Amino acid sequence: MEWVDLRSDTVTRPTAAMRAAMLAAEVGDDVYGEDPTVNALQQRLADELGFDAGLFVPSGTQSNLLALMSHCERGDEYLVGADAHTYKFEGGGAAVLGSIQPQPIVQAADGSLPLERIEAAIKPVDPHFARTRVLALEDTWHGRTLPLDYLQAAHDVARAHGLGLHLDGARLFNAAVAGGVPAREIARHFDTVSVCLSKGLGAPVGSVLLGSHALVDKARRWRKVTGGGWRQAGMLAAAGQYALDHHVARLADDHRRAAYLAGRLREIAGIDLLGQYTNMVFVDVPAGRLRELDAHLREACIRISIGYLPTLRLVTHLDVDDDGVERVVAAFSAFFARR
């Protein structure tokens, strides 16, 4: 039986057609700027999202790090959500490698940073303080999308204080599809945007950092310094190109399946549905039964992330079809039918 893996949309595997595109890719040495497929991917996303240039990098974590190191100098500061990926889940890279101080801000329930908290966190120009340089937002955040009017307001606040803006847009295309807007409409509010190709878009690896020529030139140097220089990376870039051609519109299928899954789980006694946002479903189950539930699901060839908290995140993606969702519902139903 095939596994149904709901741990994350990072677990997607390249399709046969994507693998064929990778095999056929024209390649060169990207450290010398000579890989035509990498160059095409970078320029394509830059053009589509309204930027001068792009930089293909191995991971979203590195892409965010390079953006912060390009916006900031040693001793500078970035404003970021207290539960944002860039702050909480990327190993403290900006502080460790960039000597950049994070200033975490408690987020609202929708993932936004309240504007009054942003303004209150901006430091005065004084040698006692780190210099506040950039505001970093995330869209989507735990599946939640940021409203366009909020992005405009946050942009205006940042500009009024001379701050740059960076977007961790790992799931930017999920946000665009959910909102029914071009991704460019979200990206236009920012100086730099990081876009992940290996989550819902289904490429095996890689993110692209977008920005001005000056910022991307800085990021390119920091990519080399941090060990991220590619050689013949065109095969990986070809997977990204294929994903952009074939896997953006279908994100709506992931959102539909997540909504269906949420609706069915809501009907099961013992499960507390917390919410469904784009391709993510959040539920609470009794903490004392977590390990038992995990074992039961694994027997049914279903993987979920089990931690120490009773809240579970179930993520739909390219490799989860309608039959897979029904198997998940059946497995949860059978487990909670056991009193």
N, C-alpha and C positions, 0 to 999 in steps of 0.2 A: 504494500500500500504506500502511495506517495505521501510524504509529510506535508502537513499544512503548517506553515511557520508564520506565526503572528507576532514574533518578537519585535520586528522592525521592518521597514521597507528597505533597509540596507542589505537584506538577505536575498534580494532578487538575483536571478542568474541570467546571463545573456542568452537571448533566444538564438535559435539556429540561424535566422536571417542576420542577426547582429554579428554572430561569429563569422558569417560569410563576408560581411562588410569589413570586419577587422582583418580577415585574411587577405582581402584585396587591396588594403590601404597602401598608398604610396608613402614612403617614410624617408626621413633624413635625420640629422643630428640636431635636436632641438636646442641644446646648449649654444650651438652656433646660429640658432634661428633658422635652420634649414629643413625642418620637417614640414612639408607642405600641408599635410592633413591637420597637424596641430595649428599651424598658422590660419588655416581656413576655419577651424572651429573657433579659435579666439576671435577672429574678425567677424564671423557670423553672429556670435552672441553679442559682441560689442555693437554691431549695427542694429540688431533686433531690439536691444534694450536701451539704445540711445547713448552709448559711451564711445570714447575715442579708441580704446584698446582693451584687450583681454589677456589674461595669463592663465594657462592651463597648469594645474598643480595636482599633486596626488590626492589631497584630502580637503574636506571642508575645514577641518581644524587648522591646517596649514594656511588655507586661503584667508581665514579670519585673522590669523596671526600676522600674515604678511600685510594685510590691510592696516591693522593697528600699528605695526612697525613703520609703515609708510606714512601714516598720518601723524605719528608722534615721535618725539625724541626721548632720550633717557630723562626720567623725572617728570614726564608728562602724565596725564590722567585721561582715562576714558570713562564715560558714564554708561552704565549697562544695567540691565535688569538683574535682580538678585537671583532669579531662577533662569536666567538666560544661558543658553549653551555656551556662548562665548566666555562667560564668567565662570559657570559652575562645572562644566563638563569638558573642558579643554586643557586640563592639567596645569592651570595657572601660567600658560605659555607666555602671555604678554608680560607678566611680571618676571618670570624666570629668564626669558630670552631677550625681552625688549626693555627691561627696567621701566615698564609702564605700569602705573598704579591704577587698578580698577576702583571705581567708585560705584558699588552696587546700590541700586534703587529698588525698593519694594514695588513689585508690579501690581497692576490692577488684575482683576480676574480674567480679563480678555488678553492679557499679555502686554498691554500698553504700559508705558511709563507715564504716570500723571504729569501733566505739564508743570504744575506748581512744584512737584518734587524735583523735576529736572532743573528748574530755575534755582531752587533752593540749594541744589548740590553743586552748582557752578562756583568755583573758587574765585575770590578776588585776586587781582594781580598784586601779589605780595610774595616776597621770598620765603615766607613761612609755609606756603602752600604749593602742592603740585599744580602744574598748569593744566587746566581743563582744556582739552583739545578736540575731543570727538564724542559724539553721541552714537551709541551702537544699539540698533533695534533688531528684532527677529520676527520674521514672517514666513511661514506660519510658526506659532509658538504652541507646543502641545496640540497641534492641529488647528489652533484658532487663528483666524485671519485678522489683520489690523485694518480698520476702516480707512478708506482713502482720505476722508476729511481729517482723521487723526494724523495721518502721515504728513499732510500739508501743514497742519498746526505745529507738529513737532519740528518739521523743517523750518518753519518761520521762527520758532523759538531758538533753535540752534543757530540760525543765520544772524539773528539779532545779537547773539553773544559771540559771534565769530567762530563757531564750532563747525568742524566737518561732520559729515554723517556717513555712517557705515551700516549696511544691512546684511545681516546673516540671513540670506535668502536660500538656505539649503533646500527648502521646499517652496520656493518662489512660485513655481508653476502650479503647485497645488492651490496656492492662494489665488492665483490668477484665474484658474479654471473654476474654483468655488465662487469667486466674485463675478465671473462672467466679464472680465476685463482683460485687455492685453497685459502681459507681464510688464511691458514698458511703462504702463500707467502707475505701477507700483514703484518700479526702479527709478523713475525720473526724480524722485524726491531725495536721492542719495548721491554722494560723491563716489562711493565704492559699493559694489554689491558682490557678494559671494553666492554662486549658484552651484548646487550639487547635482551631478549627473548620475550618481550611483545609488540614489534612494528610489523614489517612485518612478523615475525615468528609466531605471533598469540597466544602466551601464555598469560594467564590473568595477570601475574605479574612476575617481577624478572629480574635480571641481574647477570652476573658472572664476577668477577674480576680474571684475570689470571696473574701469575708472578712466581718468584722464591719462594722457601719455606720460605726464610727469610722475603721477602716482604709480602707474604700472611699471615704469622704468625702475623706481625704487623697489617695488615689490619683486621685480625680476632679480635684482641683486640679492635681496634677502632670501629669495627662494634658493639661490645657489648657496648662500651662507648656511642655511638651515638644512642643506643636503637634499634639496628637492629638484635639482637639475635633471631633466629627462635626457635620454639619448633618442633612440628610434621609438618615440612615443606615439607615432601616428596610428598604430594599431589600436591603442586605447582611445585616441581622439576620434577615430572612425566609429567606435562604439558610441561615443557621445553624439556624433553627428546623426547616427541612425536613431538614437533615442529622441533627439529633437525632431526628427522627421516623422517618427511613428508612435511615440509614446507620450506625447503631451496631452492630446485630446482625450486619450483613454484614461487619464487620471480620474475623469468623471465616473468611470466604472468602479474605481476603488472607493470613491466617496459614496456611490450608491450602495455598494456592498457593505460598507461600514454602517450606513444608516439602517440597512435591513438587519444586520447583525445586532445593532443596538436595540431595535424594536423587538426582536425575538428574545434577546436576553432579558429585556425588561419584564417579560412575562413569567420568568422563572423565579419561584420563591427561593430566597436565600441569596439572591444577587441584587445589589443596589446599583442601578445604573446612574453614573455621575454625569455622563454627557457623551455626545458624539460630535466630533469636529473634523471636517474633511475626511481623511482616511484613518482616523483614530477613534477608538471606543475606550472609554474609561469606566471601570466597574469596581465596586468594593465587594469583597467576599469575606466570610469569617476568617480572621487571622489564624485561628487554630487549625484550619483545614487547608491552608495553602499548600503544604507539602503533599498532602493526600491528593489534592486536586491536580497538582503537577504530575504526580505519578499516574493518575487516572488518564489525563490527557495524553501523556506520552504512550500509554498503552494503545491509545487510539491514533497514534502517529500525528499528534498535534503538539506543537511547541509554543509556549508563551513564556514571557519573562516573569519569573517569580523572585521577589526580593523579600525584605523583612516587613514591608508594609502590606496591608490588605488591598491596596489599590492596584489594579491590573490595567495595563495599557495593551490593547489589542490593535494591531496595525494591518490593514489590508493593502495589497500591492499587486504587482504584475503576476506573481506566481500563486495568487489565491483566486480561484474561480468560484462560480456560484455553488458548485457541488462541494467545494471545500468549506464554504461558509455553512452550508447545511450540516456537514459533518461536525463542525464546531458547535453549532446549536444542539445537535443531538448528544454530543459528548457532555456538554454542560448540563443539559436536561437530565441525562442519566445519572450524573454525579449528584446533583442536588435532589434527585428523587430518593436518594438514600438518606434517610434521616439519622 
